[in-house]
Amino acid sequence: MPHPYQVRLILNGDMTSGCGGDPRQLLTGTEWDVEDIAGRGLEEKSRATLEFMPDGRIHGTASCNRYTGNWSLTGATIEMGKLASTRKACPSPLMDQEDRFLRLLESARTFDISAQGALVITSVNGAKLRALPASR
């Protein structure tokens, strides 16, 4: 699991490195714009978002509908509870994308922050979701 702080200590020529801080800091305080769901990108003119709240709630737009649920970090894993969403009907491509998005989130197991600052969430079956901080 990534951590917000990295440390290297060199003492008498021996180097030791480590990490620290609360990994939740990497997720909260930012709205994330999803740019890829399981290698399929996003439908043109659609938007999916993630916002991790410090109180363990997650919410956002799932392509067509709004969603909400719970999230937690346990050991080296990220877990989402069952997500609830509004029930507005949209064109099939958006509904399919929304279904992929919500299923991937509900099966999330790990996350990382790439060198470029992207959030990468990986599901139990290895599918990846990639998101960037939203430009406000």
N, C-alpha and C positions, 0 to 999 in steps of 0.2 A: 504494500500500500504506500502511495506517495505521502510525503510529509512536507510541510511548508518550509522547513529549515534544514539545511545541510551544513555539516561541520567537518572540518579536517584539522587534525592536531598533529603537528610534527614535533617530536621531542627526541633529542639526541639522534636525529636521523631516521627514527621510526615514525611512520605515518599511520594514524588511525582515523577512520572516518565514520560518520554516523548521521542520523537524521533525527529530527524531533519536531515538536509542536503538534497541535491537534489537526489531523487530516481534514476534519470538517471545515476548517478555514479555507481550504482549497475549493470547496463547493459552494458555500454560503456567501451571500452578499453580492452575487452576480446572477443576472438572467443569462441563460445559455441559449443560443440559437442553434438548433440542430442543422447540420449540413449533410449528414449521411446516415442512413438507417440500413444496416446489414449490407453495405456495398451497393445500394441501389439509389443513392442520392435522394433528392426530394422532388416531388412534382413541381412543375413550373408555377410560380406565383403562390406557393403554399408556404406555411410557416409552422414549425413545431418548436416548442420551447420547454425549458426546464428551469425551475427556480427552487432551490433547496433552502428551506427555512431553518434557522437555528433550533427551532422547537421540534424538529423531526418531521415536519410536513414538507411535501413536495407538491407543486402545482404548475400549471402552464397550459399551453395550447397544444393539442395533439394532432393538428392539421386541420380539423373541422370543428371539433368540440373542445371544451375546456375540461381538464382533469385535475384530480387532487388525490392525495394518499399520504402514506407515511414512508419514511426512509430511516435507515440506521446503518451505522458502521459497527461491525463486530469482528474483532481480530483483523484479518486481512480481507474481509468481504464487505460489500455494500449490499443491502437488502431493501427491497421495496415491498410494502404491503399490497394488498389488492387495491388497484386504482379504480376510482369512480369517475365517471365522465357524464357530461350532459349528453343528450340524445338527438341533436340536430342531424338531419339527413343531408348529405352532400353527395356530389358525383362519386361514382364507384372508385375512380383512381385515388381520390382523397380518403375515402373510407378504408380502402385497402392499406394505404400508407399509414393511416391512423392505427389500424389494427396491428400492423407490424411494429410500429413504434411502442404501443402500450404493452404488447406481449414481450418485446425485448426488455423494456423497463422492468416489468414484473419478474423477469427471469435474470435480472442483473446480478452479477457476483463480484466483479472487480471493477475498479476504475483507475485511471492514470491521467496525468496531465502531460501532454507531449512537450517537446522542446519548443514548439511554436505556440504553446499556451492552450491547445485544444484539450477539451475533456473527452476522454475515450472510455466508454462504459462497455464492458464485455459481459455477455450473458453466459449461462451455464453451458450452452451448446457452441460457444465461441463466436457468435454473431456480435458485431461491434456497432455502437452508436457513436458518432463523432459530433461534437458541438463546440462552438466558439463563443466567447463572451459577446453578448449583444452590444451593438453600437447604439448608444442612446442619444 
